[in-house]
Amino acid sequence: MQLFIALYTIHCGILCFVQGQILYISTLFMSGNVVFRWTPSSNSSNYYVFITRDRITDARTHVYDTQYTVKDAILYDSITINVRTPESLADNVVTYNVSKVKSQIGGRKNISWTAAFFPFSRYNIYHINKENRTALIMQVYHEGATLSPKYSYLTRPFNSTNIMFEIRNITLDDAGYYYGGIFFNGAVFGGGVILIVSGTPKKPRINGTLTTLVETYLELTCISKSTSAPDYYSKLVTLYYTWFINNTKMDKETRDTLRLKVTKGHRYTKYSCTATEEDLESDQSDAVQINPLYGPEQLIFTPKPNLNKYDKFTVNEGDVVGPIFCSADCNPPCNVTWKYKESNGLKDALSQNGILLLQSINRNVTQIICLSRWKTESVEKDFSLDVQYIDVPIIYVNDEWVSDRITVNIQMRKPLQLSCFVNGNPTPIVRLGKTQNGGTVILLEARDHWSNYSFGTGAQCSDTGTYVCSGQSTDLKTNTKAIDVNILCEPRLDKEVEMKTITESVKTRIVIIPIVAYPSPVLSKLVWLGPDDLPTNITTSAVLQRNGVIYKHRIISIISGLEDETFGEYKLLYEGKVLTNVFIRREENEMSRGHKVVIAVFSTILGITWLLIISYVIFKKQLLLLHKIDKRKEESHQLQTQSMAQHYDDLQDTDVDKNYTALDRTNQESPYEETL
């Protein structure tokens, strides 16, 4: 009878007496959970349950069932349940001890527990594996146990209630719940041992939004999984993580999540991680690279334009600018374009992939701009141009634009002002000059766009000429413009030149009269008045421009047929106005032209004769002189030869040790005197 009561208690639970009523509480281990069951109370349909996990008691739980499940029992060493009915304050307490053994793959472990009794026939040992399937792995008899390469029964004697056996070459399949008993179904009730097999965590993978804006926060998650068994254990395992930057371990980062503030530098950084369970570390994950998104902050020109002291890029009009590469640090790359600014706005410049191609520059271009666009952001950088140019000068005469003319006529004594305008950058040197004697005489020079020159006394004939306006600028060609200014002056005597009268014969005179006039005098308007103030038959044979000066002329007139009564004062009129008076006189001892010619010829012949005589005398003297010089040279040579011979003879009588004697002239040469 006592044996029956013991078996019933072991298999069915603990027998409790509450106010004369028995409550039977049993335990069942199932997939990592412990299920407490009790028989129903005849007095109540609900119960108060108190659970204590490793000495920590939960609050009371009101249940309307006859069982209560404690989940994840593997986390605790012991679990105690206290069941009460509302009508009674009596405690019905049962404690379930969670027995656990840990091992790594390839190891060997002893599994043991204490049985309530050893059966008459045999004791069965069962294994619930990770698939939650139950298998009979060993049978123990009073005299022995079944043999297996995997398992060895260690307890002696075999019928002892201290159950112990060894598991060799442990694998993940060996993990699970081990228990024993007489029956397959009843064996799960009561105590047992959980074998936990630790495995290396799976190779992690990193999750996270890798492409994100800079200055925002990014979370990378290292995802791994425990490979330990059984599953109800592995799901409860806490893994520890190690993070790496470019394969360098990060300190103080052990969580699965890494929080970062994204910067541009992350573009060149790779992150990886490992997971660790106890002392088993996983393989390193594949590295991930953050793709930070950012727009341009600044633009860089290559080559950098060489700016002047005014921070401008100097270029001559018509020259080209480029190629210049405009780069911006953007991710993804920016759209870089070029524009240039004129007075009427912005225009597209020829460019490709951020490179400003050759761009011809005119004076209206003030800026060249690089524009970088990235999504909704844009940045631009420009450099100002100092376009240098110089135009062809523009000439004004008395404030009238005359650059389209070749010649300008100005009335004598009228106001005359010459102005020269040169448009250019930088401000040019403007010179106003007058061509004279093959060169240019500078009248006025100014570093200004204008050069103005006024003739204070009014226009004079002498102001006639070619005037040149020039504009000169640094590193640019000099541009010039010329115009002929003609002063309209009435004919008058040129007092700067002497008037000449040439006597051709007794009755003929040639009169050369210098005249200042522009335009040239008209011959038909010239009239000579004789001494009687009456017009004569004298005509002007020529009017010649003197020395290439267009306003200076010679009027050449021949007065012939002079008689005693026609000598006297002659007047030259032009358009009825007297230009000059010429007094024609009779000359004493006048000689005819034929006589003058004879005298001139005779004088020439006489001069040539004397020249020949003098040349002959000089030639004779030179011959005599050369003859005397040759004779003296011959005598001198003979004397020197004799002296050298005599001196050589004297040396034959001297010893070797004696000094040599000096050679002296035997006769002192007398100076040569030239005689005629």
C-alpha positions in Angstrom: 0.0 0.0 0.0 2.8 2.4 0.8 4.6 1.7 -2.5 1.4 2.5 -4.4 1.0 5.8 -2.7 4.7 6.7 -3.5 4.2 5.9 -7.2 1.1 7.9 -7.4 2.7 10.9 -5.8 5.7 10.9 -8.2 3.6 10.4 -11.3 0.6 12.6 -10.6 2.0 15.3 -8.4 2.0 16.4 -4.8 -0.9 15.6 -2.6 -2.2 18.5 -0.6 -5.0 18.6 2.1 -6.9 21.8 2.4 -9.7 21.9 5.0 -10.2 18.2 4.5 -10.0 18.5 0.6 -7.0 17.2 -1.3 -5.4 19.4 -4.2 -3.0 17.5 -6.4 -0.4 19.8 -8.2 1.8 18.3 -11.0 4.5 19.8 -13.2 5.1 19.4 -16.9 8.1 20.7 -18.9 7.1 21.5 -22.5 9.1 23.4 -25.1 11.0 25.5 -22.5 7.9 26.3 -20.5 6.7 24.7 -17.2 3.0 23.9 -16.8 1.6 23.6 -13.3 -1.7 21.6 -13.1 -4.0 20.9 -10.2 -7.2 19.1 -9.6 -10.3 21.2 -9.4 -11.7 22.3 -6.1 -15.2 21.3 -5.2 -15.9 24.6 -3.5 -14.5 27.1 -6.0 -14.0 27.6 -9.8 -11.3 30.3 -9.5 -8.0 30.4 -7.8 -5.3 32.8 -6.7 -1.9 32.0 -8.0 1.4 33.3 -6.7 4.6 32.6 -8.7 8.1 32.9 -7.4 11.0 32.9 -9.8 14.4 32.6 -8.1 13.1 34.2 -4.9 11.3 37.0 -6.7 7.5 36.7 -6.2 5.1 38.1 -8.7 1.9 39.8 -7.8 -1.2 37.6 -7.2 -2.8 36.3 -10.4 -6.5 35.5 -10.5 -7.1 32.5 -12.8 -10.3 30.6 -13.8 -8.5 27.4 -14.8 -6.8 24.5 -13.2 -3.4 25.1 -14.7 -0.9 27.9 -15.0 2.1 28.1 -17.4 5.4 29.8 -16.6 7.1 30.7 -19.9 10.8 30.7 -20.6 11.5 28.6 -17.6 15.0 28.0 -18.8 15.9 31.5 -17.6 15.5 30.5 -14.0 17.0 28.0 -11.6 13.7 27.4 -9.7 10.1 28.2 -10.0 7.6 27.9 -7.1 3.8 28.1 -7.4 1.4 28.7 -4.6 -2.3 28.1 -5.3 -5.1 29.3 -3.1 -8.9 29.2 -3.3 -10.9 32.3 -2.4 -12.6 30.5 0.4 -9.3 29.4 2.1 -6.1 31.0 3.1 -4.2 27.7 3.0 -1.1 27.5 0.7 -0.7 24.8 -1.8 3.0 25.0 -2.8 5.1 23.2 -5.4 8.7 24.0 -6.5 10.1 23.1 -9.9 13.9 23.1 -10.1 15.2 23.9 -13.6 18.3 21.7 -14.1 20.6 22.9 -17.0 23.8 21.7 -18.5 25.8 23.7 -21.1 28.2 22.4 -23.6 29.9 23.4 -26.8 29.9 21.4 -30.1 32.4 18.5 -29.9 32.4 18.4 -26.1 31.2 15.7 -23.7 29.0 16.1 -20.7 27.5 14.1 -17.8 23.7 14.3 -17.4 22.3 13.4 -13.9 19.2 13.6 -11.8 17.6 11.7 -8.9 14.7 9.4 -9.5 12.1 8.7 -6.9 12.6 5.0 -7.1 14.1 2.4 -9.5 11.4 0.3 -11.2 11.2 -3.5 -11.0 11.8 -4.0 -14.7 13.8 -1.2 -16.3 14.3 2.6 -16.2 13.9 4.4 -19.5 15.8 7.6 -20.5 14.2 9.8 -23.1 15.4 12.8 -25.2 13.1 15.6 -26.5 15.2 17.1 -29.3 15.1 20.6 -30.9 12.3 19.5 -33.2 10.3 18.7 -30.1 10.3 15.0 -30.9 10.8 12.4 -28.1 13.3 9.5 -28.6 14.2 6.6 -26.2 18.0 6.8 -26.0 18.8 4.3 -23.2 17.3 1.6 -21.0 18.8 0.8 -17.6 18.3 -2.6 -15.9 19.2 -3.9 -12.5 22.3 -5.6 -13.9 23.2 -3.2 -16.7 22.3 -0.7 -19.4 22.1 -0.6 -23.2 25.3 0.2 -24.9 25.7 3.1 -27.5 28.7 4.9 -29.1 27.0 8.1 -28.1 25.9 7.4 -24.6 27.6 5.7 -21.6 25.7 4.9 -18.3 27.9 5.8 -15.4 25.9 5.0 -12.2 26.9 1.9 -10.2 25.0 0.0 -9.1 22.7 0.2 -12.0 19.6 0.1 -9.9 20.6 3.2 -8.0 18.2 6.2 -8.0 21.1 8.5 -8.9 20.7 8.5 -12.6 23.9 9.6 -14.5 25.1 9.1 -18.0 27.6 10.6 -20.4 27.0 12.2 -23.9 30.1 12.2 -26.2 30.9 14.2 -29.3 28.1 16.6 -28.7 26.4 18.3 -31.6 23.5 20.7 -31.9 21.2 17.7 -32.4 22.0 16.5 -28.9 20.5 19.6 -27.3 17.1 19.3 -25.6 15.4 17.9 -22.6 16.5 14.6 -21.0 14.3 12.8 -18.5 13.5 9.3 -17.3 10.7 7.1 -16.0 8.7 3.9 -16.6 6.3 5.2 -19.2 6.8 7.4 -22.3 4.0 9.8 -21.5 4.4 9.9 -17.8 8.1 10.5 -17.9 7.8 14.2 -18.7 6.2 14.8 -15.4 8.6 15.7 -12.7 12.4 16.5 -12.9 14.7 16.4 -15.9 17.8 18.1 -17.3 18.1 20.5 -20.2 21.2 20.2 -22.4 22.2 23.5 -24.0 24.6 23.3 -26.8 26.3 26.6 -27.7 27.0 27.4 -31.3 28.8 30.3 -33.1 26.4 33.0 -34.0 25.5 33.3 -37.7 27.5 35.7 -39.8 25.8 39.1 -39.3 24.4 41.3 -41.9 24.0 45.1 -41.5 20.7 46.8 -42.1 20.2 50.6 -42.4 19.4 53.4 -44.8 22.9 53.8 -46.2 22.1 56.6 -48.5 21.2 59.6 -46.4 21.8 63.3 -46.1 24.7 64.7 -44.3 24.1 66.2 -40.8 21.3 63.7 -40.2 21.5 60.6 -38.0 21.7 57.1 -39.4 21.3 53.8 -37.5 23.1 50.7 -38.6 21.8 47.4 -37.2 24.0 44.3 -36.9 21.6 41.4 -37.4 22.7 38.0 -36.3 21.2 34.9 -34.7 22.2 32.4 -32.1 22.8 28.9 -33.5 22.7 27.4 -30.0 20.1 24.7 -29.3 17.5 24.1 -28.2 15.5 26.8 -29.9 13.6 27.8 -26.8 17.1 28.6 -25.4 18.6 30.3 -28.4 15.7 32.7 -28.8 16.4 34.0 -25.3 20.2 34.4 -25.8 21.6 38.0 -25.7 24.3 38.5 -28.2 27.1 41.0 -27.9 28.3 43.0 -30.9 31.6 44.4 -32.0 31.8 47.2 -34.7 34.6 47.9 -37.0 35.5 51.0 -39.0 37.7 50.0 -42.0 38.5 46.8 -40.2 39.6 48.7 -37.0 37.7 47.8 -33.9 35.5 50.5 -32.3 35.7 50.9 -28.6 32.6 50.9 -26.3 30.2 49.8 -29.0 28.6 46.5 -28.0 25.0 47.0 -29.0 23.5 45.7 -32.1 22.6 49.3 -33.2 25.2 51.9 -34.2 24.0 55.5 -34.3 26.0 57.9 -36.5 25.8 61.5 -37.5 26.4 61.4 -41.2 29.3 63.5 -42.6 31.0 63.8 -45.9 33.9 61.7 -44.5 31.6 58.7 -44.3 31.8 58.4 -48.1 35.2 56.8 -47.6 34.4 54.7 -44.5 33.3 51.1 -44.4 31.5 49.5 -41.4 31.3 45.9 -40.4 30.4 43.9 -37.3 30.6 40.6 -35.5 28.2 38.9 -33.0 29.4 37.1 -29.9 27.7 34.5 -27.7 29.6 33.9 -24.5 33.1 33.4 -26.0 32.0 32.4 -29.5 32.4 35.1 -32.0 30.9 35.0 -35.5 32.5 35.7 -38.8 32.8 39.4 -39.7 29.9 40.7 -41.7 30.3 42.1 -45.2 31.3 45.7 -45.0 28.8 48.4 -45.9 29.6 51.9 -47.0 27.6 54.9 -46.2 26.6 57.0 -49.2 26.3 60.5 -47.7 24.2 62.9 -49.8 25.4 66.5 -49.9 25.4 69.5 -52.2 28.2 71.9 -53.1 29.6 74.2 -50.5 32.3 75.8 -52.6 33.5 75.8 -56.2 37.1 75.4 -57.3 38.5 76.8 -60.6 41.4 74.8 -62.3 43.5 76.5 -63.4 42.8 79.4 -61.0 42.4 82.7 -62.9 45.2 85.1 -62.3 43.4 88.2 -60.9 44.9 91.7 -60.9 45.0 94.0 -57.9 41.3 94.8 -58.4 40.4 91.1 -58.3 39.6 91.0 -61.9 40.8 88.7 -64.7 42.5 90.8 -67.4 41.9 89.8 -71.0 42.1 91.6 -74.3 39.0 92.0 -76.4 38.8 89.2 -79.0 41.0 86.8 -76.9 39.6 83.6 -75.6 39.1 82.5 -72.0 39.3 78.8 -71.2 39.5 76.0 -70.8 38.7 76.3 -67.1 37.4 73.4 -65.0 34.9 74.2 -62.4 34.5 71.5 -59.8 32.3 71.0 -56.8 32.3 68.4 -54.1 28.8 66.9 -54.4 27.2 63.5 -54.0 25.7 62.6 -56.3 27.6 64.8 -58.7 26.3 68.4 -59.3 25.2 69.7 -62.6 27.8 72.3 -63.4 27.2 74.9 -66.1 28.9 78.2 -67.2 27.3 81.5 -68.0 28.6 85.0 -68.8 27.1 88.3 -67.9 26.6 91.1 -70.3 24.8 94.4 -70.0 21.6 92.8 -71.2 21.7 89.9 -68.8 23.1 86.3 -68.4 23.8 84.1 -71.4 24.9 80.4 -71.6 28.6 79.8 -72.2 29.9 76.9 -74.1 30.9 74.2 -71.6 31.1 70.5 -71.2 31.3 68.4 -68.0 32.1 71.5 -65.9 34.8 72.7 -68.3 34.5 76.2 -69.8 35.5 75.8 -73.4 37.2 78.5 -75.4 35.0 81.6 -75.1 35.7 84.7 -77.2 35.4 87.8 -75.1 34.0 91.2 -76.1 34.0 94.3 -74.0 30.4 93.8 -72.9 31.2 90.7 -70.9 31.6 91.7 -67.3 31.6 88.4 -65.5 32.0 84.7 -66.1 29.9 82.6 -63.7 30.1 78.9 -62.8 26.8 77.6 -61.5 26.5 74.3 -59.6 23.0 72.8 -59.0 22.3 69.9 -56.7 18.6 69.0 -56.2 17.1 72.2 -54.8 20.4 73.7 -53.8 22.7 75.8 -56.0 26.0 77.5 -55.5 27.7 79.9 -57.9 31.2 81.4 -58.2 32.2 84.1 -60.6 35.2 86.1 -61.6 35.0 89.6 -63.0 36.6 90.5 -66.2 38.8 93.5 -67.0 38.3 93.5 -70.8 41.0 95.7 -72.3 40.4 97.3 -75.7 41.2 100.4 -77.7 39.1 101.8 -80.5 40.0 103.7 -83.6 40.2 107.4 -82.6 37.4 109.8 -83.5 38.3 113.3 -84.6 36.2 116.4 -84.1 36.8 119.7 -85.7 35.0 122.6 -83.9 32.9 119.9 -82.1 31.8 118.4 -85.4 32.4 114.7 -86.0 34.7 114.5 -89.0 36.2 111.0 -88.7 34.5 109.9 -91.9 36.2 112.6 -93.9 39.7 112.9 -95.4 39.9 116.6 -95.6 38.4 119.5 -93.7 38.5 123.2 -94.9 38.5 126.0 -92.4 38.3 129.7 -93.2 41.3 131.7 -92.1 41.1 133.5 -88.8 38.0 131.5 -87.9 38.1 129.6 -84.6 39.8 126.2 -84.9 39.6 123.5 -82.2 40.7 119.9 -82.8 39.4 117.2 -80.5 40.4 113.6 -80.4 38.4 110.9 -78.6 39.6 107.4 -78.0 37.4 104.8 -76.3 39.4 102.2 -74.5 40.1 100.3 -71.3 42.3 101.0 -69.5 42.2 104.8 -70.1 44.5 105.3 -73.0 47.1 107.9 -73.7 45.6 110.2 -76.3 48.0 112.2 -78.5 47.2 114.9 -80.9 50.0 115.8 -83.3 50.8 117.4 -86.7 52.8 115.8 -89.4 55.9 117.8 -90.2 59.2 117.0 -92.0 58.5 113.3 -92.1 57.6 113.0 -88.4 54.9 114.0 -86.1 55.1 116.9 -83.7 53.0 116.3 -80.6 50.7 119.2 -79.8 48.9 117.7 -76.8 49.1 114.5 -74.8 46.8 113.3 -72.1 45.9 110.1 -70.2 42.3 110.6 -70.9 39.7 109.6 -73.4 39.8 113.1 -74.8 42.5 115.4 -76.1 41.5 118.9 -77.1 43.7 121.5 -78.8 42.6 125.0 -79.6 44.3 127.5 -81.9 43.9 130.7 -79.8 44.5 133.2 -82.6 42.2 131.6 -85.0 43.1 129.5 -88.0 46.2 130.6 -89.9 47.5 129.4 -93.2 50.5 127.9 -91.4 48.0 125.6 -89.5 47.3 123.8 -92.7 48.5 120.2 -92.5 47.8 116.6 -91.6 46.8 116.1 -88.0 47.1 112.7 -86.4 45.2 111.4 -83.4 46.6 108.3 -81.7 45.4 106.2 -78.8 47.9 104.0 -77.0 47.2 101.5 -74.2 49.4 99.0 -72.4 49.8 95.7 -74.2 47.5 96.8 -77.0 48.3 98.1 -80.4 48.3 101.8 -81.0 45.4 103.0 -83.2 45.7 106.2 -85.3 43.5 108.4 -87.3 44.6 111.3 -89.6 42.8 114.1 -91.2 44.0 116.9 -93.5 43.0 120.4 -92.3 43.2 123.0 -95.0 43.0 126.7 -94.0 41.3 128.8 -96.6 43.5 131.9 -96.9 43.4 134.6 -99.5 46.6 135.2 -101.5 49.2 137.4 -99.8 52.9 138.0 -100.0 54.9 135.4 -98.0 57.2 137.7 -96.0 59.2 134.8 -94.7 60.7 134.2 -98.2 62.7 136.8 -100.1 61.3 138.0 -103.4 63.8 137.7 -106.2 64.4 139.6 -109.4 66.7 138.1 -112.0 68.0 140.2 -114.9 67.8 138.0 -118.0 68.9 140.8 -120.4 68.9 144.6 -120.7 65.2 144.5 -121.5 64.1 141.4 -119.6 63.6 140.7 -115.9 62.4 137.4 -114.2 60.4 138.1 -111.1 59.9 135.3 -108.5 57.3 136.3 -105.9 56.5 134.0 -102.8 52.8 133.8 -102.1 50.8 132.3 -99.3 47.4 131.1 -100.4 45.0 128.2 -100.3 43.7 127.1 -102.6 46.4 127.8 -105.2 46.1 131.2 -106.9 44.3 131.1 -110.3 46.6 132.5 -113.0 43.8 134.2 -114.8 43.1 136.3 -111.8 46.7 137.8 -111.7 47.2 141.2 -113.3 50.4 143.3 -113.6 50.1 147.1 -113.6 53.0 149.0 -115.1 54.6 152.3 -113.9 51.7 154.1 -115.4 49.2 152.0 -113.3 47.8 150.5 -116.4 47.5 146.8 -117.1 50.5 145.4 -119.0 51.0 142.4 -121.2 53.1 140.7 -118.5 51.8 137.3 -117.9 52.6 134.8 -115.2 54.3 131.8 -116.6 54.0 129.5 -113.6 52.6 129.1 -110.1 54.6 126.4 -108.3 54.0 124.9 -104.8 57.1 125.5 -102.7 58.7 122.6 -100.8 55.5 120.5 -100.9 53.6 123.0 -98.7 50.2 123.3 -100.2 49.7 126.9 -99.1 53.1 128.2 -100.2 53.6 129.1 -103.9 56.0 130.9 -106.3 54.6 133.2 -108.9 57.1 133.4 -111.7 56.6 136.3 -114.1 58.8 137.4 -117.0 58.8 141.2 -117.7 60.3 141.7 -121.2 60.6 144.6 -123.7 61.8 147.0 -121.1 62.6 150.5 -122.5 63.6 153.7 -120.8 60.0 154.7 -120.3 58.9 151.3 -118.9 61.4 151.1 -116.0 59.8 151.9 -112.7 57.3 150.5 -110.2 55.1 147.5 -111.1 52.2 146.2 -109.1 50.8 142.7 -109.0 47.1 142.4 -108.4 44.9 139.4 -107.5 41.3 139.9 -108.0 41.9 143.6 -108.0 43.8 143.6 -104.7 47.5 144.5 -104.6 49.7 141.6 -103.6 53.1 143.4 -103.9 55.0 146.1 -105.7 58.1 145.4 -107.7 60.6 148.2 -108.7 62.4 147.5 -112.0 65.5 149.7 -112.5 68.0 150.1 -115.3 71.3 148.5 -114.3 74.7 150.3 -115.1 77.3 148.5 -117.3 74.8 146.0 -118.1 76.4 143.2 -120.1 74.6 141.1 -122.5 74.0 137.5 -121.9 76.4 136.5 -124.8 79.3 138.4 -123.2 78.6 136.8 -119.9 78.8 133.4 -121.5 82.1 134.1 -123.2 83.7 135.3 -120.0 82.5 132.3 -118.1 83.9 129.9 -120.7 87.3 131.6 -120.8 87.5 131.6 -117.0 86.7 127.9 -116.9 89.5 127.0 -119.5 92.0 129.1 -117.6 91.3 127.4 -114.3 91.6 123.9 -115.8 95.0 124.8 -117.3 96.4 125.9 -114.0 95.2 122.8 -112.3 97.0 120.6 -114.8 100.3 122.4 -114.3 100.2 122.1 -110.6 99.4 118.4 -110.8 102.4 117.8 -113.0 104.9 119.6 -110.7 103.7 117.6 -107.6 104.0 114.3 -109.5 107.7 115.0 -110.4 108.6 115.8 -106.8 107.2 112.5 -105.6 109.3 110.5 -108.1 112.5 112.2 -106.9 111.7 111.6 -103.3 111.1 107.8 -103.8 114.4 107.5 -105.6 116.4 109.0 -102.7 114.7 106.8 -100.1 115.6 103.6 -102.0 119.3 104.6 -102.2 119.6 105.3 -98.5 118.1 101.9 -97.6 120.7 100.1 -99.7 123.7 101.9 -98.0 122.3 101.2 -94.5 122.0 97.4 -95.3 125.6 97.2 -96.4 126.9 98.9 -93.2 124.9 96.5 -91.0 126.3 93.4 -92.7 129.9 94.5 -92.3 129.4 95.3 -88.6 127.8 91.9 -87.9 130.7 90.0 -89.6 133.4 91.9 -87.7 131.6 91.2 -84.4 131.5 87.5 -85.2 135.2 87.4 -85.8 135.9 89.1 -82.5 133.9 86.4 -80.7 136.2 83.6 -82.0 139.1 84.8 -79.8 137.1 84.8 -76.5 136.6 82.0 -73.9 133.4 80.2 -73.5 133.0 81.5 -69.9 133.2 85.2 -71.0 130.2 87.3 -71.5 129.0 88.1 -74.9 129.6 91.6 -76.2 126.8 93.8 -77.3 126.4 94.7 -81.0 126.5 98.5 -81.5 125.9 100.5 -84.6 129.2 101.3 -86.3 127.9 104.5 -87.6 125.1 106.6 -86.2 122.4 107.0 -88.9 121.8 110.5 -89.7 118.3 111.7 -90.1 116.9 111.8 -93.6 116.2 115.2 -94.9 113.9 115.6 -97.8 115.3 117.9 -100.4 113.7 119.2 -103.5 
